[in-house]
Amino acid sequence: MKNYIIQNNPFVVPTSDGKLIEEHFGLASIKSGDYSLAHMIAPPRWSEPFQKPEFDEITLMIRGKKKIEIDDEEIILSAGQSILIKKSARVRYSNPFTEECEYVSLCVPAFSIERVKREA
């Protein structure tokens, strides 16, 4: 048994909002719930509902900008910046800008629909 995994085939999460989500490591890709690592590209004008996740999430912006609403604050994260959002924070991610944005997210424990706690 090897002590490493090279990921050549990330799991592409099906979406209906135009966002590309490629999970390289996590529940969907390697059946590990300890953490998840995903590469994402969000189209212009994309947004998702508020959520109160049961995981910490680190986001590293690669290009573009992403708007993050955390509790009562609004943050614009730009290429080269990163952020750690602690579990149980009320958060909403969006790209209200005219260019797509690209980023990588690490969730601990791993992202799952059950843990994300999206608002209706």
Number of C-alpha atoms within 10 A of each C-alpha: 3 4 4 6 8 7 12 7 10 18 18 16 13 11 9 6 12 12 19 18 19 19 25 20 23 24 19 18 19 15 11 13 16 13 17 24 23 23 19 19 18 23 20 19 13 18 18 13 12 19 19 19 23 20 21 18 21 17 19 19 21 18 17 20 25 25 17 19 17 18 13 7 8 12 12 12 18 18 15 12 14 15 14 13 17 18 18 15 17 18 22 19 18 20 21 15 15 12 14 18 23 21 23 18 19 22 25 18 19 23 26 17 8 9 15 17 16 16 11 6
